[in-house]
Amino acid sequence: MQDSSVRMFELYLLSIVNASMISGYSIYKLITGWKNVYGSKRLMASVLGYFIHDFIALRGTWTDDVPTVIHHVFGIATVGYGILVCMISYTVDFGGGVH
């Protein structure tokens, strides 16, 4: 295999691991009680790290593959915003006491 094809294979493999981790945790939360958000911030941080890593790893294709750039920017913004909201909701008292 060529160097670039090995690199793409590694990125695809990492993508499968990331998707499996998200799917597995989602199924676990559906079975055990989705209202308990314990562990969700860690999963979101992991997903954010994956998106940033994949985005930087594919920097050589940014000009050729604009939809992938949009996908990664949207994913980073969405997950980053979700983490920010989660952090704010745990530090600000909205009248329900300490979380």
Secondary structure, 3 states (H helix, E strand, C coil): CCHHHHHHHHHHHHHHHHHHHHHHHHHHHHHHCCCCCCCHHHHHHHHHHHHHHHHHHCHHHCCCCHHHHHHHHHHHHHHHHHHHHHHHHHHCCCCCCCC
